[in-house]
Amino acid sequence: MTLTAFRLSLRALTPSVPDPDTLVRIEPYFAGGHSSAIAWPALQFFAANARSFRSVVAETGGSAIFGEANERVRIEFVTANYFTEMGGRALRGHLFIPVIDSAPGAGAVALLSQHFWERRLGGEASAIGQTFRVNGMPVTVIGILEGGANSAIWMPILQQPYAVQGNTLLQDWTGSVIAHARLAPGVSPAAAEEETRALAVKLREQRPSDVWKDEFLRATPLSRPDAEHSLKP
């Protein structure tokens, strides 16, 4: 997903972003450089071990084939808590439910953007609960996302291997997702960065070829006026 596409996606959700002062963009920094995205297995390690983060969300995008007409559309795969943390409203139906849509064996579900729903399905309420094919795989529509920016379909990231057969994003240390986190109460971005620096040392011991020396996660507040990925339009 390009940074331009990410900004468009985020701006579509910003009116309802809860408690924006605790939201940070997290990116790997290391000796000699940095990356705008992080491997999913690494993100899971930090999410499980960093007490500085109250929650972690992730997003990755691409293209998919929708329906029997084989229309190529933009699809976003996000953690099931994405809209809880980043904002968003269901025009019809409901958004992802983390305890359900993150559970092992959960059924394949999707949200359609309002724009796509109106253009492709005529804004018919009957689309909710219907099963459509995404890349040839049956997926049930559970809601219509108000707006939805430039993406047509949104699915839980844990269902990405189902919708994109043969993809190894969830196990691949060379793949990457865009990530954000909620800071725990009383934790500053600087304190969170220091904790991730210590955690990265432990992760490097386990995965020396996948973690850079002196790596840490930079935590950039999205509410900061001069932040590159600011929430403000």
N, C-alpha and C positions, 0 to 999 in steps of 0.2 A: 504494500500500500504506500503510495507516495505521500509526502508531507502535505502537499496541496489537497489531495483527497481526504487526508485525515482532518485538516482544518475545516473543510466543508462539512464533513461528517460531524465533527464536534460542535460546530456552530449551530447545526440543526437541533442540537440537544440542550444548548446552554441556557435557555430561559428557565428550565426546571432543574438545573444542577443543584443538588442540596449541599449546603455547607461548603461552598467553593474554597474557603480559606484553608481547608485541610487536605485539599486535593493536589497531588504533585505528579508530574511526569517523571518516570524513572528510566534512566538510560545508563548503560555500562560505560564507565570511564576507566582508563588504564594508562600505564606508562606509554606515552607517545601517541595517544589517540583516544577515540571514543566511537561508540556506535549509537545510532538512533533507535535501535531495536535490540531485543534480547531473545535468546533461545528459550523456548517454552520449558524444557527441563530445568534450566537455571532459574527461571522465574519461579517455578514451583518450589525450588529449594529455598529461595529467599522468602517466599510467601509463607512457607511452613516454619521458618526459623527466625524471622525478623520481628521482634516484638514492637519495633517502631511503627510497623504498618498494621493498621486496624483491618484493612482489606486490600486486596490487589485485584486489578482488572486488566484484561488484555484484549487485543483486537488484531485481526489480520484479514486482509481482503483479497479478492481475485475475481475471476469470472466464472460463470456457470451456465449450463443449458437448462432453460426452464420450459416445462410443459411438452405437450406432444408436437407443438410447432417448432421445437428446438430453437427457441429464441435465446440468444446469448445476452446475459444480463450481469450486472455487478452484484456480488455477494459479499457479505461481511460475516466473519465468524468471531463471536465475542464470548467472553466468560458469561455465565448465566446471571451473574450479579451486575453486569455492565450497566443496565438501565437504572438499577437501584442506586448505583454510585454516580453515574455520569448524567443522569437525567433522561427524560423521555416519557412519552405518554401514549397509551394505547387508544387510538380513535375508536376501535371496535375490538372485541375480544380482550385478551390480556397479554402482558409482557411475559418474559421468561420468569419462572419461579425457581430460584436457585436450588432449593432442597429437592425439587423434582427433576429439573432439567440437567442437574449435575450428577444425578444418581447413576450408578452403573446400570446399563441396560435400559436407560430411559428411551422412550420412543422418539423418533426423529421428528422435530417440530421446527417451525419457521415463523417469522414475522415478515409481512410484506410492507414495503413503504407505502404511504398514502398515495404518492404520485404513481407508482407502479400499479397499485390496486385499481386506481381510477382509470388509468390508461389501458391496462391489459385485461382487467376483469370488470370494467364498467362500474366500479364502486358497488358491486353487489354484496349485500350483507351475507349472502349464502356462501361466500368464499371462506368464512370462518368455519373450521371443522372439516373442510374439504381436504382431500389428499391430492397433491400435485407431484409431478416428478421433477427432481433437481438432479441434473447429470444422470438421468435415468432411474434414480432411486426415489421411492415413495416417501413423501414428507408431508406432514399434516400442518396446515396453517392454523395458528392459535390466536393471531391478532394482527391488527393493522397499526403500524407505527406512524404516528402523526408526523408529517413531513417526510423524514427519512433520508434527506440530502440526496446524494447522487447514487445511492445503492438501492437495489430493488428488493433484495432478500437478506434477512438476518437469521443466522442459525447459531446455536450454542457451539462454542469452539471444540468441546469434547466430541461433538458429532461430525467434526470435519473429516476424519478418516472414512466415515460412512458416506458422506456426500462427495468426497474426492477420493475415489478408490485408488489405492496404491500410494497415497501421500503419507509421509512419515513425520509430519511436523511435530507431533506430540512426543516423539522419541528422538528427534533430530537435534543435535547440539549445534548444527550449522544453520538451522532454520531460525526464523525470528518473528517476534510479535511486537507490536507497540504496546507499552505497558504504563499503567498509572497506579497510584496507591493512595489510600487515605491514611494520613498520619494518625497515630494513636494520640489520645488526649495528652497535652503537655509536651509532646515531642516536636522538636524543631527539625527543619530539613537537614541542618548540619549534623545533628545528633543521629538522625536516620542514616546519613551517609557514613558516619563513623562506624555504626553497627554493621552496615553492609560490607565495609572494608574488612572487618574482623571475620565476618561470615565467609567472605570470598577466599580468605586464606584457607579456611577449612574445606571449602569446595574445591579449591585448587589441589589440595592433598588427595582428593578423591578423583578429580578429573584434570590432571596436570596439562593435558593437551587441549583442553576446552576452556580454561580460565586463564586470563592474562595475569601476569605479575602486577601487583599493586592495584588490582581491579577493585572497583566499588561502584555503587549505583548512585549517580547524581540525582538528587530530588529537587526538581524545579517547580516552585509553586505556580499553578496555572492562573491564579488570581493576580499575580504580580504584573503591574502595567507594562513592564518592559520585557516580560517573558516571551520567548520566541513562539511558544505554543499557547499564548494567553487565551483565556476563555472569552475575553472581550472582543467584539466584532472589529 
